[in-house]
Amino acid sequence: MPKKEVKIIDSNIIWKCFHGKLSDDEEKFLKEWLEEDRAHAEYFENAKSYFEEGSSFHRSPYNINSGWRKIDSHIRKRETRDNYFKLGIAASLIIAISMVVWLSVKNPTRADLKEYATLIEPGTSSATLIIGDSITYEFNQGQRTSLVASLTNIETDGSELEYVQRENSPTQAAIHTLAIPRGGEFVLKLSDGTTVWLNAETELKYPETFLGDERRVELNGEAYFEVAHNNEKPFYVVSGDHEVKVLGTSFNISAYEDEEQIVTTLINGGVRVQDKFDALELTLEPLEQSTLERFANTLTKKKVEPYQFVAWKEKTFYFEDRSLGDIMRIMARWYDIDVFFDDSTAAEIHFTGGFKRYEEFNKIGNKIEMTNEVQFEIKGNTVIIK
């Protein structure tokens, strides 16, 4: 007798159920589907466990379908596997010379965890404010400080720095620099109302207050901007030879000096991206991303699902088909660790999934190891991947 085919429900319906967004018709369909087959109910319970307990990442609604299909067959084979909801061990797909592995797994039990001699803690709020060339202030999480600068009052609670302009008629403004170390992050509210989330190992230069007919800042690293709208005074973000012009919008820029690409991801509004020589230029619309290749001197754009590029701001790491080399470079900045690959091919394995941003690195290492693709060795703040 041929084996009965298990009908799989549209993953969007399950996602909507978990988030309270089902229509009456969808709710009826889901109820009938659950009563139709015991395997359906088990599938649903495993998925529920994945979303509510096991996964440390949250997929945005517009990209859930593709990811769900990758894990679909493995949910149905759960009875032949271990008790935890393990995703991706058999989900590896050969793409060119790389392998795609689903990273997110149900939180392992104590018995599942590999013990490391060193506990590597996540980053925390930390920054250095430099006024002019010499005056410096150190800010750390939980530390409240009030400063009176030339043109503004500056307040911080140890995780956010805010400029409040005083009544004056300035003719010049000092340049301030907010530097975020490895293993740090900070939020900055500029004098014009623009809010900037600064990622680890990032530096932003900006005037104490914006004078003239433009607002201009310089970025080295990664930051998410919510720019206060002002038609009369456009906002510019300059990163080396790369320049982004906006009037009022939300976008993410990754522009580390040690990386070959400068990547701008637009969430809403509109921006113009160009090199400083005006030889390359394009305009981004919402959900588009531009990439400037520093050495090839090319500027391109494409449609993207932006969550993976801004998840860090929402206290999450999420990776969509990213190489382990890229993932570990990001982790190294946040956890302030040194990462080495024993086998260079391991750096080319591609993963999809995510983690909580404030999770201990040791737990992340355990989860990646559970894919059976690589092994981690941790010595102090050095991570060796085999």
Contacts in CASP RR format, 6 or more apart in sequence:
PFRMAT RR
TARGET T0000
AUTHOR 0000-0000-0000
METHOD contacts of the structure
MODEL  1
MPKKEVKIIDSNIIWKCFHGKLSDDEEKFLKEWLEEDRAHAEYFENAKSY
FEEGSSFHRSPYNINSGWRKIDSHIRKRETRDNYFKLGIAASLIIAISMV
VWLSVKNPTRADLKEYATLIEPGTSSATLIIGDSITYEFNQGQRTSLVAS
LTNIETDGSELEYVQRENSPTQAAIHTLAIPRGGEFVLKLSDGTTVWLNA
ETELKYPETFLGDERRVELNGEAYFEVAHNNEKPFYVVSGDHEVKVLGTS
FNISAYEDEEQIVTTLINGGVRVQDKFDALELTLEPLEQSTLERFANTLT
KKKVEPYQFVAWKEKTFYFEDRSLGDIMRIMARWYDIDVFFDDSTAAEIH
FTGGFKRYEEFNKIGNKIEMTNEVQFEIKGNTVIIK
6 37 0 8 1.000
6 39 0 8 1.000
6 40 0 8 1.000
6 43 0 8 1.000
6 76 0 8 1.000
7 33 0 8 1.000
7 36 0 8 1.000
7 37 0 8 1.000
7 40 0 8 1.000
8 43 0 8 1.000
8 72 0 8 1.000
8 76 0 8 1.000
9 29 0 8 1.000
9 30 0 8 1.000
9 33 0 8 1.000
9 40 0 8 1.000
9 43 0 8 1.000
10 65 0 8 1.000
11 64 0 8 1.000
11 65 0 8 1.000
11 67 0 8 1.000
11 68 0 8 1.000
11 69 0 8 1.000
11 72 0 8 1.000
12 61 0 8 1.000
12 64 0 8 1.000
12 65 0 8 1.000
13 22 0 8 1.000
13 26 0 8 1.000
13 29 0 8 1.000
13 30 0 8 1.000
14 30 0 8 1.000
14 44 0 8 1.000
14 47 0 8 1.000
14 68 0 8 1.000
15 59 0 8 1.000
15 61 0 8 1.000
15 64 0 8 1.000
16 22 0 8 1.000
16 26 0 8 1.000
17 26 0 8 1.000
17 27 0 8 1.000
17 30 0 8 1.000
18 47 0 8 1.000
18 48 0 8 1.000
18 51 0 8 1.000
18 52 0 8 1.000
22 30 0 8 1.000
33 40 0 8 1.000
34 40 0 8 1.000
34 41 0 8 1.000
34 44 0 8 1.000
39 76 0 8 1.000
42 78 0 8 1.000
42 79 0 8 1.000
43 75 0 8 1.000
43 76 0 8 1.000
46 75 0 8 1.000
46 78 0 8 1.000
46 85 0 8 1.000
47 75 0 8 1.000
49 85 0 8 1.000
49 106 0 8 1.000
50 71 0 8 1.000
50 85 0 8 1.000
50 87 0 8 1.000
50 104 0 8 1.000
50 106 0 8 1.000
51 58 0 8 1.000
53 106 0 8 1.000
53 107 0 8 1.000
54 85 0 8 1.000
54 104 0 8 1.000
54 105 0 8 1.000
54 106 0 8 1.000
54 107 0 8 1.000
55 104 0 8 1.000
55 106 0 8 1.000
55 354 0 8 1.000
56 104 0 8 1.000
56 107 0 8 1.000
56 316 0 8 1.000
56 354 0 8 1.000
56 355 0 8 1.000
56 356 0 8 1.000
56 359 0 8 1.000
57 104 0 8 1.000
57 311 0 8 1.000
57 316 0 8 1.000
57 317 0 8 1.000
57 318 0 8 1.000
57 353 0 8 1.000
57 354 0 8 1.000
57 355 0 8 1.000
58 316 0 8 1.000
58 318 0 8 1.000
59 67 0 8 1.000
59 307 0 8 1.000
59 318 0 8 1.000
60 305 0 8 1.000
60 307 0 8 1.000
62 305 0 8 1.000
63 305 0 8 1.000
63 307 0 8 1.000
63 320 0 8 1.000
67 102 0 8 1.000
67 352 0 8 1.000
70 88 0 8 1.000
70 91 0 8 1.000
70 93 0 8 1.000
70 100 0 8 1.000
70 102 0 8 1.000
70 352 0 8 1.000
71 87 0 8 1.000
71 88 0 8 1.000
71 91 0 8 1.000
71 102 0 8 1.000
74 81 0 8 1.000
74 86 0 8 1.000
74 87 0 8 1.000
74 88 0 8 1.000
74 89 0 8 1.000
74 90 0 8 1.000
74 91 0 8 1.000
75 85 0 8 1.000
77 90 0 8 1.000
78 85 0 8 1.000
84 105 0 8 1.000
84 106 0 8 1.000
84 107 0 8 1.000
84 108 0 8 1.000
84 109 0 8 1.000
84 112 0 8 1.000
85 105 0 8 1.000
85 106 0 8 1.000
86 105 0 8 1.000
86 106 0 8 1.000
86 370 0 8 1.000
87 102 0 8 1.000
87 103 0 8 1.000
87 104 0 8 1.000
87 105 0 8 1.000
88 101 0 8 1.000
88 102 0 8 1.000
88 103 0 8 1.000
88 371 0 8 1.000
89 101 0 8 1.000
89 370 0 8 1.000
89 371 0 8 1.000
89 372 0 8 1.000
91 100 0 8 1.000
91 101 0 8 1.000
91 102 0 8 1.000
92 99 0 8 1.000
92 100 0 8 1.000
92 101 0 8 1.000
92 371 0 8 1.000
92 373 0 8 1.000
93 99 0 8 1.000
93 100 0 8 1.000
95 321 0 8 1.000
95 350 0 8 1.000
97 348 0 8 1.000
98 323 0 8 1.000
98 348 0 8 1.000
98 349 0 8 1.000
98 350 0 8 1.000
99 349 0 8 1.000
99 350 0 8 1.000
99 373 0 8 1.000
100 321 0 8 1.000
100 350 0 8 1.000
100 351 0 8 1.000
100 352 0 8 1.000
101 349 0 8 1.000
101 350 0 8 1.000
101 351 0 8 1.000
101 352 0 8 1.000
101 371 0 8 1.000
101 373 0 8 1.000
102 351 0 8 1.000
102 352 0 8 1.000
102 353 0 8 1.000
102 371 0 8 1.000
103 319 0 8 1.000
103 351 0 8 1.000
103 352 0 8 1.000
103 353 0 8 1.000
103 354 0 8 1.000
103 355 0 8 1.000
103 367 0 8 1.000
103 368 0 8 1.000
103 371 0 8 1.000
104 353 0 8 1.000
104 354 0 8 1.000
104 355 0 8 1.000
104 367 0 8 1.000
105 367 0 8 1.000
105 370 0 8 1.000
105 371 0 8 1.000
108 366 0 8 1.000
108 367 0 8 1.000
108 370 0 8 1.000
112 366 0 8 1.000
112 370 0 8 1.000
113 363 0 8 1.000
113 366 0 8 1.000
114 366 0 8 1.000
114 369 0 8 1.000
114 376 0 8 1.000
116 362 0 8 1.000
116 376 0 8 1.000
116 378 0 8 1.000
117 378 0 8 1.000
117 379 0 8 1.000
117 380 0 8 1.000
118 362 0 8 1.000
118 378 0 8 1.000
118 379 0 8 1.000
118 380 0 8 1.000
118 381 0 8 1.000
119 360 0 8 1.000
119 362 0 8 1.000
120 335 0 8 1.000
120 337 0 8 1.000
120 360 0 8 1.000
120 361 0 8 1.000
120 362 0 8 1.000
120 378 0 8 1.000
120 380 0 8 1.000
120 381 0 8 1.000
120 383 0 8 1.000
121 335 0 8 1.000
121 360 0 8 1.000
121 361 0 8 1.000
122 183 0 8 1.000
122 334 0 8 1.000
122 335 0 8 1.000
122 357 0 8 1.000
122 358 0 8 1.000
122 359 0 8 1.000
122 360 0 8 1.000
122 361 0 8 1.000
123 183 0 8 1.000
123 184 0 8 1.000
123 185 0 8 1.000
123 200 0 8 1.000
123 334 0 8 1.000
123 335 0 8 1.000
123 336 0 8 1.000
123 358 0 8 1.000
124 140 0 8 1.000
124 141 0 8 1.000
124 183 0 8 1.000
124 184 0 8 1.000
124 185 0 8 1.000
125 139 0 8 1.000
125 140 0 8 1.000
125 141 0 8 1.000
125 142 0 8 1.000
125 158 0 8 1.000
125 159 0 8 1.000
125 184 0 8 1.000
125 185 0 8 1.000
125 186 0 8 1.000
126 139 0 8 1.000
126 140 0 8 1.000
126 141 0 8 1.000
126 180 0 8 1.000
126 181 0 8 1.000
126 183 0 8 1.000
126 184 0 8 1.000
126 185 0 8 1.000
126 186 0 8 1.000
127 138 0 8 1.000
127 139 0 8 1.000
127 161 0 8 1.000
127 178 0 8 1.000
127 179 0 8 1.000
127 180 0 8 1.000
127 181 0 8 1.000
127 184 0 8 1.000
127 186 0 8 1.000
127 198 0 8 1.000
128 136 0 8 1.000
128 137 0 8 1.000
128 138 0 8 1.000
128 139 0 8 1.000
128 178 0 8 1.000
128 179 0 8 1.000
128 181 0 8 1.000
129 136 0 8 1.000
129 137 0 8 1.000
129 139 0 8 1.000
129 154 0 8 1.000
129 161 0 8 1.000
129 176 0 8 1.000
129 177 0 8 1.000
129 178 0 8 1.000
129 179 0 8 1.000
130 136 0 8 1.000
130 176 0 8 1.000
130 177 0 8 1.000
130 178 0 8 1.000
130 179 0 8 1.000
131 137 0 8 1.000
131 149 0 8 1.000
131 174 0 8 1.000
131 176 0 8 1.000
131 208 0 8 1.000
132 174 0 8 1.000
132 175 0 8 1.000
132 176 0 8 1.000
132 177 0 8 1.000
137 145 0 8 1.000
137 147 0 8 1.000
139 145 0 8 1.000
139 156 0 8 1.000
139 158 0 8 1.000
139 161 0 8 1.000
139 186 0 8 1.000
140 158 0 8 1.000
141 158 0 8 1.000
141 159 0 8 1.000
142 157 0 8 1.000
142 158 0 8 1.000
142 159 0 8 1.000
143 156 0 8 1.000
143 157 0 8 1.000
143 158 0 8 1.000
144 156 0 8 1.000
144 157 0 8 1.000
144 158 0 8 1.000
145 155 0 8 1.000
145 156 0 8 1.000
145 158 0 8 1.000
146 153 0 8 1.000
146 154 0 8 1.000
146 155 0 8 1.000
146 156 0 8 1.000
147 153 0 8 1.000
147 154 0 8 1.000
147 155 0 8 1.000
148 154 0 8 1.000
149 163 0 8 1.000
149 174 0 8 1.000
149 176 0 8 1.000
149 208 0 8 1.000
150 170 0 8 1.000
150 173 0 8 1.000
150 174 0 8 1.000
150 208 0 8 1.000
151 165 0 8 1.000
151 166 0 8 1.000
151 168 0 8 1.000
151 170 0 8 1.000
151 173 0 8 1.000
151 191 0 8 1.000
151 208 0 8 1.000
151 209 0 8 1.000
152 163 0 8 1.000
152 164 0 8 1.000
152 165 0 8 1.000
152 166 0 8 1.000
152 191 0 8 1.000
152 208 0 8 1.000
152 209 0 8 1.000
153 163 0 8 1.000
153 164 0 8 1.000
153 166 0 8 1.000
154 161 0 8 1.000
154 162 0 8 1.000
154 163 0 8 1.000
154 164 0 8 1.000
155 161 0 8 1.000
155 162 0 8 1.000
155 164 0 8 1.000
156 162 0 8 1.000
158 186 0 8 1.000
159 185 0 8 1.000
159 186 0 8 1.000
159 187 0 8 1.000
160 186 0 8 1.000
160 187 0 8 1.000
160 188 0 8 1.000
160 189 0 8 1.000
161 178 0 8 1.000
161 186 0 8 1.000
161 187 0 8 1.000
161 188 0 8 1.000
161 189 0 8 1.000
162 188 0 8 1.000
162 189 0 8 1.000
163 189 0 8 1.000
163 190 0 8 1.000
163 191 0 8 1.000
163 208 0 8 1.000
163 209 0 8 1.000
164 191 0 8 1.000
165 191 0 8 1.000
165 209 0 8 1.000
170 209 0 8 1.000
170 211 0 8 1.000
171 211 0 8 1.000
172 211 0 8 1.000
173 207 0 8 1.000
173 208 0 8 1.000
173 209 0 8 1.000
173 210 0 8 1.000
173 211 0 8 1.000
174 207 0 8 1.000
174 208 0 8 1.000
175 205 0 8 1.000
175 206 0 8 1.000
175 207 0 8 1.000
175 208 0 8 1.000
176 205 0 8 1.000
176 206 0 8 1.000
176 207 0 8 1.000
176 208 0 8 1.000
177 203 0 8 1.000
177 204 0 8 1.000
177 205 0 8 1.000
177 206 0 8 1.000
178 186 0 8 1.000
178 188 0 8 1.000
178 198 0 8 1.000
178 203 0 8 1.000
178 204 0 8 1.000
178 206 0 8 1.000
179 202 0 8 1.000
179 203 0 8 1.000
180 186 0 8 1.000
180 198 0 8 1.000
180 199 0 8 1.000
180 200 0 8 1.000
180 201 0 8 1.000
180 202 0 8 1.000
180 203 0 8 1.000
181 200 0 8 1.000
181 201 0 8 1.000
181 336 0 8 1.000
182 200 0 8 1.000
182 201 0 8 1.000
182 332 0 8 1.000
182 333 0 8 1.000
182 334 0 8 1.000
182 336 0 8 1.000
183 200 0 8 1.000
183 201 0 8 1.000
183 333 0 8 1.000
183 334 0 8 1.000
183 335 0 8 1.000
183 336 0 8 1.000
184 200 0 8 1.000
184 201 0 8 1.000
184 334 0 8 1.000
185 197 0 8 1.000
185 198 0 8 1.000
185 199 0 8 1.000
185 200 0 8 1.000
186 198 0 8 1.000
187 195 0 8 1.000
187 196 0 8 1.000
187 197 0 8 1.000
187 198 0 8 1.000
188 195 0 8 1.000
188 196 0 8 1.000
188 197 0 8 1.000
188 198 0 8 1.000
188 204 0 8 1.000
189 195 0 8 1.000
189 196 0 8 1.000
190 196 0 8 1.000
190 206 0 8 1.000
190 210 0 8 1.000
190 215 0 8 1.000
190 217 0 8 1.000
190 228 0 8 1.000
191 208 0 8 1.000
191 209 0 8 1.000
191 210 0 8 1.000
192 209 0 8 1.000
192 210 0 8 1.000
192 215 0 8 1.000
192 228 0 8 1.000
192 230 0 8 1.000
192 233 0 8 1.000
192 235 0 8 1.000
193 228 0 8 1.000
194 215 0 8 1.000
194 225 0 8 1.000
194 226 0 8 1.000
194 227 0 8 1.000
194 228 0 8 1.000
194 235 0 8 1.000
195 225 0 8 1.000
195 226 0 8 1.000
196 204 0 8 1.000
196 217 0 8 1.000
196 223 0 8 1.000
196 224 0 8 1.000
196 225 0 8 1.000
196 226 0 8 1.000
197 223 0 8 1.000
197 224 0 8 1.000
197 313 0 8 1.000
198 204 0 8 1.000
198 222 0 8 1.000
198 223 0 8 1.000
199 221 0 8 1.000
199 222 0 8 1.000
199 223 0 8 1.000
199 224 0 8 1.000
199 312 0 8 1.000
199 333 0 8 1.000
199 334 0 8 1.000
200 222 0 8 1.000
200 333 0 8 1.000
200 334 0 8 1.000
200 336 0 8 1.000
201 221 0 8 1.000
201 256 0 8 1.000
201 333 0 8 1.000
202 219 0 8 1.000
202 220 0 8 1.000
202 221 0 8 1.000
202 222 0 8 1.000
202 223 0 8 1.000
203 219 0 8 1.000
203 220 0 8 1.000
203 221 0 8 1.000
204 217 0 8 1.000
204 218 0 8 1.000
204 219 0 8 1.000
204 220 0 8 1.000
204 223 0 8 1.000
205 217 0 8 1.000
205 218 0 8 1.000
206 216 0 8 1.000
206 217 0 8 1.000
206 218 0 8 1.000
207 216 0 8 1.000
210 216 0 8 1.000
210 233 0 8 1.000
212 233 0 8 1.000
213 232 0 8 1.000
213 233 0 8 1.000
214 233 0 8 1.000
214 234 0 8 1.000
214 235 0 8 1.000
214 236 0 8 1.000
215 230 0 8 1.000
215 233 0 8 1.000
215 234 0 8 1.000
215 235 0 8 1.000
215 236 0 8 1.000
216 235 0 8 1.000
216 236 0 8 1.000
216 238 0 8 1.000
217 235 0 8 1.000
217 236 0 8 1.000
217 237 0 8 1.000
217 238 0 8 1.000
218 237 0 8 1.000
218 238 0 8 1.000
218 239 0 8 1.000
218 240 0 8 1.000
219 237 0 8 1.000
219 238 0 8 1.000
219 239 0 8 1.000
219 253 0 8 1.000
219 255 0 8 1.000
220 239 0 8 1.000
220 240 0 8 1.000
220 255 0 8 1.000
220 256 0 8 1.000
220 257 0 8 1.000
221 239 0 8 1.000
221 253 0 8 1.000
221 254 0 8 1.000
221 255 0 8 1.000
221 256 0 8 1.000
221 257 0 8 1.000
222 252 0 8 1.000
222 253 0 8 1.000
222 254 0 8 1.000
222 255 0 8 1.000
222 256 0 8 1.000
222 312 0 8 1.000
223 237 0 8 1.000
223 252 0 8 1.000
223 253 0 8 1.000
224 250 0 8 1.000
224 251 0 8 1.000
224 252 0 8 1.000
224 310 0 8 1.000
224 313 0 8 1.000
225 235 0 8 1.000
225 237 0 8 1.000
225 246 0 8 1.000
225 249 0 8 1.000
225 250 0 8 1.000
225 251 0 8 1.000
225 252 0 8 1.000
225 253 0 8 1.000
226 250 0 8 1.000
227 235 0 8 1.000
227 246 0 8 1.000
227 247 0 8 1.000
227 248 0 8 1.000
227 249 0 8 1.000
227 250 0 8 1.000
228 235 0 8 1.000
228 248 0 8 1.000
229 247 0 8 1.000
229 248 0 8 1.000
230 247 0 8 1.000
230 248 0 8 1.000
231 247 0 8 1.000
234 245 0 8 1.000
234 246 0 8 1.000
234 247 0 8 1.000
235 245 0 8 1.000
235 246 0 8 1.000
235 247 0 8 1.000
235 248 0 8 1.000
236 243 0 8 1.000
236 244 0 8 1.000
236 245 0 8 1.000
236 246 0 8 1.000
237 243 0 8 1.000
237 244 0 8 1.000
237 246 0 8 1.000
237 253 0 8 1.000
238 276 0 8 1.000
239 253 0 8 1.000
239 255 0 8 1.000
239 262 0 8 1.000
240 255 0 8 1.000
240 276 0 8 1.000
241 275 0 8 1.000
241 276 0 8 1.000
241 277 0 8 1.000
241 292 0 8 1.000
241 294 0 8 1.000
242 255 0 8 1.000
242 262 0 8 1.000
242 264 0 8 1.000
242 273 0 8 1.000
242 274 0 8 1.000
242 275 0 8 1.000
242 276 0 8 1.000
242 292 0 8 1.000
243 273 0 8 1.000
243 274 0 8 1.000
243 275 0 8 1.000
243 276 0 8 1.000
244 251 0 8 1.000
244 253 0 8 1.000
244 264 0 8 1.000
244 271 0 8 1.000
244 272 0 8 1.000
244 273 0 8 1.000
245 271 0 8 1.000
245 272 0 8 1.000
245 274 0 8 1.000
246 269 0 8 1.000
246 270 0 8 1.000
246 271 0 8 1.000
246 272 0 8 1.000
247 270 0 8 1.000
248 269 0 8 1.000
248 270 0 8 1.000
249 266 0 8 1.000
249 267 0 8 1.000
249 268 0 8 1.000
249 269 0 8 1.000
249 270 0 8 1.000
249 271 0 8 1.000
250 266 0 8 1.000
250 267 0 8 1.000
250 268 0 8 1.000
250 269 0 8 1.000
251 264 0 8 1.000
251 265 0 8 1.000
251 266 0 8 1.000
251 267 0 8 1.000
251 271 0 8 1.000
251 284 0 8 1.000
252 264 0 8 1.000
252 265 0 8 1.000
252 267 0 8 1.000
252 306 0 8 1.000
252 309 0 8 1.000
252 310 0 8 1.000
252 313 0 8 1.000
253 262 0 8 1.000
253 263 0 8 1.000
253 264 0 8 1.000
253 265 0 8 1.000
254 261 0 8 1.000
254 262 0 8 1.000
254 263 0 8 1.000
254 309 0 8 1.000
255 262 0 8 1.000
255 263 0 8 1.000
260 293 0 8 1.000
260 294 0 8 1.000
260 295 0 8 1.000
261 291 0 8 1.000
261 292 0 8 1.000
261 293 0 8 1.000
261 294 0 8 1.000
262 291 0 8 1.000
262 292 0 8 1.000
262 294 0 8 1.000
263 289 0 8 1.000
263 290 0 8 1.000
263 291 0 8 1.000
263 292 0 8 1.000
263 309 0 8 1.000
264 271 0 8 1.000
264 273 0 8 1.000
264 284 0 8 1.000
264 289 0 8 1.000
264 290 0 8 1.000
265 288 0 8 1.000
265 289 0 8 1.000
265 304 0 8 1.000
265 306 0 8 1.000
265 309 0 8 1.000
265 310 0 8 1.000
266 284 0 8 1.000
266 285 0 8 1.000
266 286 0 8 1.000
266 287 0 8 1.000
266 288 0 8 1.000
266 289 0 8 1.000
266 306 0 8 1.000
267 286 0 8 1.000
267 287 0 8 1.000
267 306 0 8 1.000
267 310 0 8 1.000
268 286 0 8 1.000
269 285 0 8 1.000
269 286 0 8 1.000
270 283 0 8 1.000
270 284 0 8 1.000
270 285 0 8 1.000
270 286 0 8 1.000
271 283 0 8 1.000
271 284 0 8 1.000
272 281 0 8 1.000
272 282 0 8 1.000
272 283 0 8 1.000
272 284 0 8 1.000
273 281 0 8 1.000
273 282 0 8 1.000
273 283 0 8 1.000
273 284 0 8 1.000
273 290 0 8 1.000
273 292 0 8 1.000
273 299 0 8 1.000
273 301 0 8 1.000
274 280 0 8 1.000
274 281 0 8 1.000
274 282 0 8 1.000
274 299 0 8 1.000
275 281 0 8 1.000
275 292 0 8 1.000
275 297 0 8 1.000
275 299 0 8 1.000
279 297 0 8 1.000
280 292 0 8 1.000
280 297 0 8 1.000
280 298 0 8 1.000
280 299 0 8 1.000
281 299 0 8 1.000
282 290 0 8 1.000
282 299 0 8 1.000
282 300 0 8 1.000
282 301 0 8 1.000
284 290 0 8 1.000
284 301 0 8 1.000
287 303 0 8 1.000
287 304 0 8 1.000
287 305 0 8 1.000
287 306 0 8 1.000
288 301 0 8 1.000
288 302 0 8 1.000
288 303 0 8 1.000
288 304 0 8 1.000
289 301 0 8 1.000
289 302 0 8 1.000
289 303 0 8 1.000
289 304 0 8 1.000
289 306 0 8 1.000
289 309 0 8 1.000
290 299 0 8 1.000
290 300 0 8 1.000
290 301 0 8 1.000
291 299 0 8 1.000
291 300 0 8 1.000
291 301 0 8 1.000
291 302 0 8 1.000
292 298 0 8 1.000
292 299 0 8 1.000
293 299 0 8 1.000
305 320 0 8 1.000
307 318 0 8 1.000
308 318 0 8 1.000
308 319 0 8 1.000
308 320 0 8 1.000
308 322 0 8 1.000
311 317 0 8 1.000
311 318 0 8 1.000
311 354 0 8 1.000
312 330 0 8 1.000
312 334 0 8 1.000
312 357 0 8 1.000
315 356 0 8 1.000
315 357 0 8 1.000
315 358 0 8 1.000
316 354 0 8 1.000
316 355 0 8 1.000
316 356 0 8 1.000
316 357 0 8 1.000
317 330 0 8 1.000
317 331 0 8 1.000
317 354 0 8 1.000
317 355 0 8 1.000
317 356 0 8 1.000
317 357 0 8 1.000
318 353 0 8 1.000
318 354 0 8 1.000
319 326 0 8 1.000
319 327 0 8 1.000
319 351 0 8 1.000
319 352 0 8 1.000
319 353 0 8 1.000
319 354 0 8 1.000
320 352 0 8 1.000
320 353 0 8 1.000
321 350 0 8 1.000
321 351 0 8 1.000
321 352 0 8 1.000
322 350 0 8 1.000
322 351 0 8 1.000
322 352 0 8 1.000
323 347 0 8 1.000
323 348 0 8 1.000
323 349 0 8 1.000
323 350 0 8 1.000
323 351 0 8 1.000
324 346 0 8 1.000
324 347 0 8 1.000
324 348 0 8 1.000
324 349 0 8 1.000
324 350 0 8 1.000
324 351 0 8 1.000
324 368 0 8 1.000
324 374 0 8 1.000
324 385 0 8 1.000
325 339 0 8 1.000
325 341 0 8 1.000
325 347 0 8 1.000
325 348 0 8 1.000
327 351 0 8 1.000
328 339 0 8 1.000
328 347 0 8 1.000
328 383 0 8 1.000
328 385 0 8 1.000
329 339 0 8 1.000
331 337 0 8 1.000
331 339 0 8 1.000
331 361 0 8 1.000
331 364 0 8 1.000
332 338 0 8 1.000
332 339 0 8 1.000
334 357 0 8 1.000
335 361 0 8 1.000
336 381 0 8 1.000
337 361 0 8 1.000
337 381 0 8 1.000
337 382 0 8 1.000
337 383 0 8 1.000
338 381 0 8 1.000
338 382 0 8 1.000
338 383 0 8 1.000
339 382 0 8 1.000
339 383 0 8 1.000
339 385 0 8 1.000
340 382 0 8 1.000
340 383 0 8 1.000
340 384 0 8 1.000
340 385 0 8 1.000
341 347 0 8 1.000
341 384 0 8 1.000
341 385 0 8 1.000
342 384 0 8 1.000
342 385 0 8 1.000
342 386 0 8 1.000
343 385 0 8 1.000
343 386 0 8 1.000
346 373 0 8 1.000
346 374 0 8 1.000
346 385 0 8 1.000
346 386 0 8 1.000
347 385 0 8 1.000
349 373 0 8 1.000
349 374 0 8 1.000
351 368 0 8 1.000
351 371 0 8 1.000
355 363 0 8 1.000
355 364 0 8 1.000
355 367 0 8 1.000
361 378 0 8 1.000
361 383 0 8 1.000
362 378 0 8 1.000
365 376 0 8 1.000
368 374 0 8 1.000
368 376 0 8 1.000
369 375 0 8 1.000
369 376 0 8 1.000
374 385 0 8 1.000
374 386 0 8 1.000
375 385 0 8 1.000
375 386 0 8 1.000
376 383 0 8 1.000
376 384 0 8 1.000
376 385 0 8 1.000
376 386 0 8 1.000
377 383 0 8 1.000
377 384 0 8 1.000
377 385 0 8 1.000
377 386 0 8 1.000
378 384 0 8 1.000
END
